[in-house]
Structure formats: C-alpha cells, structure tokens
Amino acid sequence: MSHVEKPFTEGLRRVDLDPNPIKEFASWFQRALAANLPEPNAMTLATASKDRVPSARIVLLKAFDERGFAFFTNCNSPKARDLDENPWAALVLFWPALERQIRITGRVSRVTREESDEYFHSRPVGSQLGAWASQQSAVLQNREELDQRFADVSRRYEGKVVPLPPYWGGYRVAPECIEFWQGRPSRLHDRFRYTREANGGWKIERLSP
C-alpha cells in the first residue's frame, strides 16, 4: 500500500514569527490548548549526569514567561540530581494533531521557595499528600508499602494544611535556543531556530528539514 501524504494545511514563514520566541511559544501553546489536545503541557525533559549519562522523561509545563519554562518535582529525584550536577537541560513539546514541535535548550535553576509553595498548594490535596508519601524513584518492596505511607501521611495532616515538603520544588529552564517545527508534505518541514545573542536579543534562522 502506498503512503498517502496528509494534505497541506499551513506552513511557517519567517515573516509570521514574533521577534520574541517566548511570545511565539505563547501563541503556539494557546493554539494547542484551544485544540483540546490531551495533556498539551506534557513535555520531554532530557538531562545528563556529571558523567554525561543522558536520561529523559515526561514532565508537565506549569508556567512560562520571559525567565523561562518551569516544572515541579521531587528535588531528591534522579532528574534533580542530574540538574544539580549538570544544570543544563532540553525540553521537547510535540503536538502530532497540529504537526508541531518545539525544542528548548537552556540552563536550569530552582524557582523560589515562594513560587514552589504557591504552586504546591494549588494542587489537589491528594497530590500534596502523595508528594510526602513518595520517595520518588526509590525501590519499593511492594505496592502496600506505598499505600501505607499515603495512609500514614493522610492521618497526620487530616484537617490541616499540608505543608510544602522541604525536598519538593520547581525548576526553570532559561532558554538559550528554541526551535519551532511545523510539519509539511514530503518531509520538507519548516524549522526556525531562535538563538540568544550576547545583547539579550534573538537571532532567527531557518533550518533544513
């Protein structure tokens, strides 16, 4: 059976790009939200240890602005240990239904404790309790061990405000490079890369597909 190309719907032109990649990202992200895609804020986070061993997993984008792209996690987790040793990371958001992908590379820092506390208490109470119950990525003997921890934590904080765990918080990727990818027929996709310049501005280049 021969492969049938998807009909062309739209391309990506240099003239249509905002000079600021964060504003361009916001436009693309709003379109993904409007399309009612499942988990439009899901993104691959790639890190590497001090020994240059790579690792990747899906995290959720929880905030973005001119400072960068923020996600939250257990700060004792493998990803957090990687970032402590090597504070650079790459992010990828991919929306197949829109034939769009965004790649981000940058230096990572922790968000303030106040930002972490604000986000933590915006989560469902069950998720707050889960952050206390789970020693993320640690070996469990069985499921019952985790369930018991959750039950213990639930009793401890019943009727109380669940405090932010001291080992839980946010990280922000400050972009040095952002690439916007738009699918096109015959694999002749449109790709534009923003690279941060020394003066704080952005250089925009079209890349071969």
N, C-alpha and C positions, 0 to 999 in steps of 0.2 A: 504494500500500500504506500503510495507516495505521500510525502509530507505536505500538508497544506498550510501555507503561511497565514497567520492571522491578518485580517485586513488592517491596513494602516489607519490609525486614528489621529495621531498627532506626533509632532516631532518636538525637538528642543532647539531653540535658536539662541544665539548669543545675545541678540537684541532684546530678548524677552527676560533675560536674567537680571535679578536685582544685584547691584554692586556689592551688597552685603549678604554673605551666604547664610547668616542667621535669619534674615528676613526671607530669603529664598526657601530655607528649610521650613519656616513657619507656614509659608504658602503651600508647600508640598504636604506638610503634616496636616493642615486643615483639610486638604482635599482627601487625604486618607481617612480622616475622621468622618467626613461627610459621606464617604462611600460605604460606611458601616462595615468596614473590614474587621475580621476577628483580631483582637489584640494589635491594633495598629501601632502601639508604642513598644511592641516587642522588638528587641534588637540583640544581635550577637555582640558580645563583649569578648575581645581577644586580648589576653595578657601574656607576659612571658616572665619567667623567674630570672634571678640573677645569673643562673647558669644557661639562660637562653632557651629554656624548655617552654614551648608555647602551650596555651590552654585556651579553650573557648567555651562559652555557654550563653544561654539566653537570659537577659535581664530586662527589666521594664524601664523605659524612659519616663521619669516622673516630673522633670522640669527642664526647661532650657531658656536661656537668654544670652545676652552678649558675653557673659562669662563662660558659657559652655553648656554641657549636657549632663544632667545629674541622674544618678540611680542610687538605690539604697540597699544595704546588705549587712550581713554579719561581718564585723571587722576582724574576726578570727578565722574567716573562711580562706580557702586556698586562693581565691581571686584577690582577696585583700592582702594576703601575704605576698603574692606576686607584685601587687602595686606598691607595697612598702619597699620591696627590693628593687623594683624597676618601674618607676612612676610614669610609664607611657602605655597607652592602650589604643586599640582600634575598635570602632563601632560599625555595625552594618545594619541598616533597616531595609527590608525588602518587602515590597507590596506587589506580588505577582499579578493580581487582578488589574492593577494600574500599569503594569510593566515598568515599574520604577524601583530604583535602588539608590540609597545614599550611603556613602562610606565616609567615615570621620576618623582622623588620627590626631592625637594630641597628648599633652602632658596632663597627668591626673593629680588632683589634690582633694583632701577631705573638705566637705562643706562644714559650716559652723555647727556647733552643738545645738544652737538655737534652731537652725534650719532642720536638723535631724529630729529634734523634739517636736517641732511643728508638724512635720510630715508623719512621724510615728503616731501621733495622736489623731491624725486624720484617717488612719487605717481602721478597719473593723476590729472590735475588741478581740475576736478570735485570733486575728493575725498578730495583734500585740502580744497576746499570751503565747502564741506559737514562737515568737522571737525569743522569749525567755525559756521555753521548753526545749528548743532545738539547739544542739551544738553542731552547727552546720558542717556537713561532710565528715563528722566523726563516725566511727564504726558503731553500729547498734547490734546488740546480741539478738534482738527480735523487735517486732512492732510493739509488743506490750511495754517494753522499756520506754519508748517514746510516749505512748498513751498515758503511762503512769506519771511521767514528768508533766505532761499537759494537765492532768487531773490535779496534781500537787500545786502547780502554779495557779490554776483556776481557783482552788480553795484559798490560796494565800492572798489573792487580790480580789476576792469576791466582795462586791460592793465598794471597791476602791478604784481610784485612778491608777491604771497600770503605768509604772514609771518607764522611762526610756532605759533599756539596758546599757550599761557602760561600754559594751562591746558591739554596739549596733549603731550604724550611721550612714551618711551619704558620701558619695564621691562625685567629683565633677571633672569631666574631660574638657579641657580648654583646647579648642581645635587649632591645629597648625595647618591642616589640609582637609578640605571637604570636597567630595566628588559627587555630582548628580548624574545619574544614569537613566536614560529614557530608552526603552525598547523600541526597535524599528524592524521592519521586514528584512529578510535575508541576512540577519545578524549584523546589519550596518547600523548599530545603535548610536545614539547621540550621547556623548560623555563630555562633561565640563568639570574642570578641576579648579577650585579656589585654593591658592596658597598664600599664607600670611606673609607679608613683607615686613622689613625691619621698621618701617614707619607706622606699622599698625594697620596699613591698608591691605587690600587683597588683589592678587594677580589672578586673572581668569584665563584659562587656556582650554581649547578644545582638544580632546584626545581621540586617537584612533580607537575604533571599537575592538 
